[in-house]
């Protein structure tokens, strides 16, 4: 599908993305595991912890965990794309076998599917989710 020089280009883009996500993910994990305010000082704050503060901290941790999970998922997709480069399958839709447009790869370098197949899969997933939730 792509010439060796083009594959090197995509590989470099994917490696840079992975490196940025690794750094950002580490920061998110650190923020989620480090308590805020007086708790950092060993819980010796002279202020009592208000219920709203505790709820706010819990929401922040929940959000950070969600972000970390999302970034971990993207890193797995990047790793899979790097494997496809090694196997000379990069840029080929896994569903229909047609080339994935350069425009799509520029937007989503780890794309597994062409736009048409991705839209079809998303639609099927939404229909299945709706049916599971009683929407039907």
Buried (B, 14 or more C-beta within 10 A) or exposed (E): EBEEEBBEEBBEBBEEBBEEBEEEBEEBBEBBEEEEEBEEEEEEEEEEEEEEEEEEBEEEBEEBBEBBEEBEEBBEBBEBBBEBBEEEBBBBBBEEEEBBBEEBBEEBBBBBBBBEBBEBBEEEEEEEEEEEEEEE
